Amino acid sequence: MDEISALLQQGQRAFEQGNYAQAVNFLGQAATLAEGNVVRAGEIQLWLVMAHSAVGDQTAAVTLCRQLQRHPDRQTRQESRRLLAILEAPQLKRRPEWYSQIPDLSHVGDRPYTSPYAHPRQRKAATSPTPAAPPPPATPLPNAFIWIALLSLGLLTALAAWP
């Protein structure tokens, strides 16, 4: 595997893991090394556009995307037009009630999680442990119903296919 492929894969992996700044670094290095290979350089630069956008550097993403519209590879030009349309699309105004608030869990330590929706348990007085009751026996009724339904369906299909 050559150095360009290794840097591209590292950049893609970093991007997919959410390490966008690291992805920009790897993809920038790969793009510099791949300047002679038109198709490969176009693919790397498209990934670089997405990484710049994910980092929040919209200016760099749009600038590179506009440059790619004059790229010698037709597929790279098409993809850059699609990306540019997305990057330059107007931001929708969102009302606050459309958002789901994600709580900050950084203060939660190693304590076990308790759901805020769980019913509070009432504490029982300390007593000697009692053995748990055995679970009730499973009823074969649901399985029998499924088999009867499947056999009936098979029988009806065979009768319908009979000449």
C-alpha positions in Angstrom: 0.0 0.0 0.0 1.5 3.4 -1.0 1.7 6.4 1.3 -1.2 8.2 -0.4 -3.6 5.3 0.2 -2.5 5.0 3.8 -3.1 8.7 4.4 -6.4 8.5 2.7 -7.5 5.6 4.8 -6.3 7.3 8.0 -8.2 10.4 7.0 -11.4 8.5 6.2 -11.1 6.5 9.5 -10.6 9.8 11.5 -13.6 11.4 9.7 -15.9 8.4 10.4 -14.8 8.4 14.0 -15.6 12.1 14.4 -12.0 13.3 14.6 -12.4 15.9 11.9 -9.3 18.1 12.6 -7.2 14.9 12.4 -9.0 14.0 9.1 -8.2 17.4 7.6 -4.5 16.9 8.5 -4.3 13.4 6.9 -6.4 14.3 3.9 -4.4 17.5 3.3 -1.2 15.5 3.3 -2.7 12.9 0.9 -3.9 15.6 -1.4 -0.5 17.2 -1.6 1.1 13.8 -2.4 -1.6 12.9 -5.0 -1.3 16.0 -7.2 -0.1 14.0 -10.2 -2.9 11.5 -10.1 -6.0 13.4 -11.3 -8.7 11.0 -10.3 -7.2 10.1 -6.9 -6.5 13.7 -6.1 -10.1 14.6 -6.8 -11.4 11.8 -4.5 -9.1 13.0 -1.7 -10.1 16.6 -2.2 -13.8 15.8 -2.0 -13.1 14.0 1.3 -11.2 17.1 2.4 -14.2 19.4 1.5 -16.4 17.3 3.8 -13.7 17.3 6.6 -13.4 21.1 6.4 -17.1 21.4 6.6 -17.3 19.0 9.6 -14.6 21.0 11.4 -16.7 24.1 10.9 -14.4 25.8 8.4 -17.1 26.5 5.8 -14.9 29.1 4.0 -12.2 26.5 3.2 -14.8 23.9 2.2 -16.6 26.2 -0.2 -13.4 27.6 -1.7 -12.0 24.1 -2.3 -15.4 22.9 -3.7 -15.4 25.8 -6.2 -11.9 24.9 -7.3 -13.0 21.3 -7.8 -15.7 22.5 -10.2 -12.9 23.1 -12.7 -11.2 19.7 -12.0 -10.2 17.6 -15.1 -12.2 14.6 -13.8 -15.9 14.7 -14.8 -17.1 12.7 -11.7 -15.1 15.0 -9.4 -16.8 18.1 -11.0 -20.2 16.5 -10.6 -19.7 15.6 -6.9 -18.2 19.1 -6.2 -21.4 20.7 -7.7 -23.5 18.6 -5.4 -21.4 19.3 -2.3 -21.4 23.1 -3.1 -25.2 23.1 -3.4 -25.4 21.6 0.0 -22.7 23.9 1.5 -24.3 27.0 0.1 -27.9 26.0 0.9 -29.6 28.5 3.2 -29.9 27.4 6.8 -33.4 26.7 8.0 -34.8 28.5 10.9 -35.6 26.1 13.6 -37.9 26.7 16.5 -36.7 25.8 19.9 -39.4 23.2 20.4 -38.0 21.2 17.5 -34.8 20.4 19.4 -34.3 17.6 21.7 -32.1 18.7 24.6 -29.4 16.2 25.4 -28.4 16.4 29.1 -24.8 17.0 30.1 -23.6 13.8 31.5 -20.0 14.9 32.3 -20.8 15.2 36.0 -22.0 11.6 36.1 -19.3 9.4 37.6 -19.1 5.7 37.8 -22.4 5.5 39.6 -24.9 3.2 37.9 -27.5 4.9 35.8 -31.0 5.3 37.1 -33.7 6.3 34.7 -35.7 9.4 35.7 -38.8 7.6 34.5 -38.4 4.6 36.7 -40.7 4.3 39.6 -39.0 4.9 42.9 -38.6 1.7 44.8 -39.9 1.5 48.3 -37.3 0.1 50.7 -38.2 -2.9 52.6 -37.1 -3.6 56.1 -34.1 -5.8 56.3 -35.3 -9.4 56.5 -33.8 -12.7 55.9 -33.5 -13.4 52.2 -36.3 -15.6 50.8 -35.7 -17.8 47.8 -37.1 -16.5 44.6 -40.2 -18.2 43.2 -39.5 -20.3 40.1 -40.7 -18.8 36.9 -44.1 -20.1 35.6 -43.8 -22.8 32.9 -43.8 -21.6 29.3 -46.9 -22.3 27.4 -46.6 -23.9 24.0 -49.7 -22.1 22.7 -47.9 -19.4 20.7 -45.6 -21.9 19.0 -48.6 -24.2 18.2 -50.6 -21.4 16.8 -47.7 -20.4 14.5 -47.3 -24.0 13.2 -51.0 -24.4 12.7 -51.1 -21.1 10.7 -48.1 -22.1 8.6 -49.6 -25.5 7.8 -52.9 -24.0 6.9 -51.3 -21.5 4.6 -49.2 -24.3 3.0 -52.3 -26.4 2.5 -54.3 -23.5 1.0 -51.3 -22.8 -1.4 -51.1 -26.4 -2.4 -54.9 -26.5 -3.1 -54.8 -23.3 -5.1 -51.9 -24.7 -7.2 -53.7 -28.0 -7.8 -54.9 -28.2 -11.5 
